[in-house]
Amino acid sequence: MINQIYPDSGFMKIKEISPERREMLEKIGLKSTFNTFEQREDQWREIYNHAIQNGLLGLTLTTSDQMRWAVITPDVEKAGWTRYSVFDRRGFFGHGVYPLPEKAVEAVFDMGYRCVDNAQRLDSIAATWLSVDRLF
């Protein structure tokens, strides 16, 4: 059995807009840049709220077009470390390993995986891989 890991309050601050940055963006009138930062902050808050309820391990994130996914799991090679694995409808195409699950989540967030998705997404996509394999 895997022990679930829940984020602490510092997790939210990783992508939060600092008051200084917020004030600077408002002063110089970069509304579109400010909106981008605000959107990222909202996406991070959604991930944080989901992780508070469900934990970080097993967290599945998707890109805005819902064509690629990332899943956060314990690493099988380095005990105590956390892995992200990225995949699409054709299969896995990358991974990264971090000492903390928060860092793995931050890494995939910065790669564009910013929307919380169904934790069973990997299972449903893998089922299509199996059915395609049977054709050959």
HUJO-V287292 format. One line per field, one symbol per residue. ss: DSSP state (H for helix, E for strand, L for the rest). Layout:
BEGIN
ss = ???
END
This chain:
BEGIN
ss = LLLLLLLLLHHHHLLLLLHHHHHHHHHHLLHHHHHHHHHHHHHHHHHHHHHHHHLLLLLEEELLLLLEEEEEEELLLLLLLEEEEEEELLEEEEEEEELLHHHHHHHHHHLLLLEELLLLHHHHHHHHHHHHHHHL
END
